[in-house]
Amino acid sequence: MHQAAITDRSPHSPPYKRHRPEQTLLHQIIERHYPKFKDVVAMQGKSWPMLVQQEFYD
């Protein structure tokens, strides 16, 4: 199945507006506490899949 590209929008669609996720409380909490949380998980001998780690890093 072909997915429409973002440029295949209706002329009546409103223009794209960036959501600014960095201004949300969730983003701020993760940014502040993720490094410590990652260390605690590692100390327990556990880890997350590389894809998850990359998403947090990005």
N, CA and C of each residue as an Amber inpcrd file, in Angstrom:
protein
   174
   0.8400000  -1.1750000   0.0000000   0.0000000   0.0000000   0.0000000
   0.8840000   1.2370000   0.0000000   0.5530000   2.1830000  -0.8380000
   1.3290000   3.4200000  -0.9650000   0.8520000   4.4450000   0.0500000
   1.7920000   4.9970000   0.7940000   1.4350000   6.0620000   1.7340000
   1.6910000   7.4070000   1.0640000   0.7900000   8.3360000   1.2550000
   0.9440000   9.6570000   0.6610000   2.0650000  10.4090000   1.3610000
   2.8620000  11.0910000   0.5720000   3.9180000  11.9270000   1.1400000
   3.2810000  13.1520000   1.7730000   4.0100000  13.7890000   2.6490000
   3.4690000  14.9520000   3.3470000   3.1450000  16.0810000   2.3680000
   3.7660000  16.0670000   1.1860000   3.5000000  17.0990000   0.1860000
   2.2090000  16.8220000  -0.5740000   1.6190000  15.6360000  -0.4300000
   0.3780000  15.2750000  -1.1180000  -0.8300000  15.6930000  -0.2780000
  -0.8310000  16.9170000   0.1850000  -1.8990000  17.3960000   1.0470000
  -2.9520000  18.1160000   0.2270000  -4.1260000  18.1380000   0.7680000
  -5.2270000  18.8620000   0.1500000  -4.9140000  20.3530000   0.1880000
  -5.3140000  21.0840000  -0.8330000  -5.0800000  22.5390000  -0.7920000
  -5.8620000  23.2150000   0.3370000  -6.8190000  22.4980000   0.9060000
  -7.6200000  23.0490000   1.9910000  -7.0590000  22.7050000   3.3750000
  -5.9820000  21.9180000   3.4000000  -5.3710000  21.5480000   4.6740000
  -4.6450000  22.7520000   5.2610000  -4.6930000  22.8880000   6.5840000
  -3.9310000  23.9860000   7.1880000  -2.4350000  23.7050000   7.0530000
  -1.6160000  24.7330000   7.0540000  -0.1620000  24.5130000   6.9350000
   0.3700000  23.7610000   8.1590000   1.4720000  23.0560000   7.9570000
   2.0920000  22.3030000   9.0500000   2.5950000  23.2770000  10.1100000
   2.3270000  22.9480000  11.3580000   2.8120000  23.7530000  12.4720000
   3.5620000  22.8210000  13.4230000   4.8390000  23.1130000  13.6560000
   5.6660000  22.3000000  14.5390000   5.0840000  22.3090000  15.9490000
   5.1100000  21.1560000  16.6170000   4.4690000  21.0160000  17.9250000
   5.3300000  21.4420000  19.1080000   6.6280000  21.5830000  18.9320000
   7.5580000  21.9700000  19.9930000   7.5380000  21.0110000  21.1900000
   7.8570000  19.7470000  20.9620000   7.8120000  18.7700000  22.0530000
   8.7720000  19.1070000  23.1950000   9.8420000  19.8350000  22.8940000
  10.8070000  20.1720000  23.9450000  10.2040000  21.0790000  25.0240000
   9.0470000  21.6430000  24.7710000   8.3920000  22.4960000  25.7570000
   7.4030000  21.7340000  26.6370000   7.2380000  20.4420000  26.4080000
   6.2930000  19.6630000  27.2070000   6.9420000  19.1860000  28.4950000
   6.1180000  18.9540000  29.4880000   6.6060000  18.4630000  30.7740000
   7.2750000  17.0980000  30.6200000   6.6800000  16.2140000  29.8280000
   7.2610000  14.8810000  29.6370000   8.6750000  14.9810000  29.0660000
   8.8710000  15.8030000  28.0750000  10.1970000  15.9710000  27.4600000
  11.1940000  16.4940000  28.4910000  10.7880000  17.4560000  29.2880000
  11.6740000  18.0290000  30.3000000  12.0480000  17.0100000  31.3690000
  11.0960000  16.1900000  31.7840000  11.3720000  15.1550000  32.7850000
  12.3520000  14.1300000  32.2290000  12.1230000  13.6760000  31.0160000
  13.0160000  12.6950000  30.4040000  14.4100000  13.2880000  30.2270000
  14.4770000  14.5120000  29.7460000  15.7790000  15.1530000  29.5450000
  16.5540000  15.2590000  30.8580000  15.8650000  15.5660000  31.9330000
  16.5210000  15.7500000  33.2260000  16.9190000  14.4150000  33.8760000
  16.0640000  13.4000000  33.7780000  16.2640000  12.1850000  34.5690000
  16.7200000  10.9620000  33.7730000  16.7090000  11.0230000  32.4560000
  17.0730000   9.8510000  31.6590000  18.4870000   9.3370000  31.9590000
  19.4990000  10.1920000  32.0470000  20.8490000   9.6570000  32.3020000
  20.9280000   8.8190000  33.5820000  20.3400000   9.2880000  34.6620000
  20.3590000   8.5450000  35.9280000  19.5490000   7.2540000  35.8070000
  18.3950000   7.3460000  35.1600000  17.5520000   6.1690000  34.9690000
  18.2890000   5.1070000  34.1590000  18.9900000   5.5280000  33.1170000
  19.7670000   4.6040000  32.2870000  20.8560000   3.9300000  33.1290000
  21.5050000   4.6890000  34.0130000  22.5450000   4.1300000  34.8760000
  21.9710000   3.0970000  35.8430000  20.8050000   3.3850000  36.4160000
  20.1670000   2.4580000  37.3520000  19.8110000   1.1530000  36.6390000
  19.2710000   1.2610000  35.4490000  18.9300000   0.0700000  34.6600000
  20.1940000  -0.7450000  34.3720000  21.2800000  -0.0700000  33.9990000
  22.5420000  -0.7600000  33.7090000  23.0960000  -1.4430000  34.9640000
  22.9730000  -0.7990000  36.1270000  23.4560000  -1.3890000  37.3800000
  22.6800000  -2.6590000  37.7230000  21.4670000  -2.7640000  37.2340000
  20.6510000  -3.9580000  37.4510000  20.9600000  -5.0420000  36.4200000
  21.9220000  -4.7620000  35.5360000  22.3090000  -5.7280000  34.5110000
  21.3140000  -5.8280000  33.3730000  20.5450000  -4.7790000  33.1970000
  19.5400000  -4.7680000  32.1350000  19.8820000  -3.7010000  31.1070000
  19.2460000  -3.7810000  29.9720000  19.4200000  -2.7440000  28.9530000
  18.1840000  -2.7190000  28.0600000  18.0850000  -1.6590000  27.2800000
  16.9880000  -1.5190000  26.3340000  17.5020000  -1.8310000  24.9370000
  16.6000000  -2.1650000  24.0400000  17.0310000  -2.3820000  22.6570000
  17.7250000  -1.1290000  22.1160000  18.6600000  -1.3170000  21.2020000
  19.4260000  -0.2120000  20.6440000  18.5130000   0.8520000  20.0300000
  17.4250000   0.4330000  19.4140000  16.5050000   1.3940000  18.8070000
  15.9360000   2.3500000  19.8630000  15.5850000   1.8280000  21.0100000
  15.0500000   2.6590000  22.0950000  16.1360000   3.6040000  22.5950000
  17.3300000   3.0900000  22.8010000  18.4360000   3.9390000  23.2600000
  18.7220000   5.0550000  22.2670000  18.6840000   4.7270000  20.9910000
  18.9570000   5.7370000  19.9520000  17.8900000   6.8250000  19.9490000
  16.6410000   6.4440000  20.1560000  15.5560000   7.4310000  20.1940000
  15.7430000   8.4070000  21.3530000  16.1250000   7.8910000  22.5210000
  16.3610000   8.7790000  23.6540000  17.5650000   9.6790000  23.3840000
  18.6030000   9.1270000  22.7800000  19.7990000   9.9110000  22.4730000
  19.4830000  11.0340000  21.4880000  18.7190000  10.6800000  20.4560000
  18.3840000  11.6840000  19.4260000  17.5120000  12.7860000  19.9990000
